[in-house]
Every structure is written in C-alpha cells, then in structure tokens.
C-alpha cells in the first residue's frame, strides 16, 4: 500500500475539489490517502498555507500542487508506485 497525504483545511472549496478527484482517480486497493488539516501545526501552516491542497507521497515527499487534473494525478500515482522497492 502506498501512502499519500492530502494537506487541506476546513471550508476549502479547492480542497473539496481535490478530494473528489482523488476518489474518482485513485485505486484505494493500492493507495492509502490521509487528509491532514494544516491548521493543526504552525509548521504546516507556514509551509502549505497558500498552496493547499497539496498531495504528498508519504515515502518520497514528492508533491503534487493544485491545480491538478486526473491525468496529472494519474501520472503522479504512477511515479509513486514506481518508487516502491
């Protein structure tokens, strides 16, 4: 299973769009996707405050910044899988 982290915050329309795209595009038999609200940490607020939503590979730290479409998300997912040993 490959871990992805979606950095978001509450009441974020763009974050909601990204979440819907993840549900539509990713195979959750292969990917585990955790949402992290950036409000939980000053460090996360500083890093992602003006960039959310951001999807991050839990293993490599690679980031996919919004806006992204299903094709870009699919390519990112393929790169994540390719990194696996």
Secondary structure by P-SEA (a helix, b strand, c coil): cbbbbbbbbcccaaaaaaaaaaaaccccccbbbbbbcccccaaaaaaccccccbbbcccccccccccccaaaaaaaaaaaaaacc
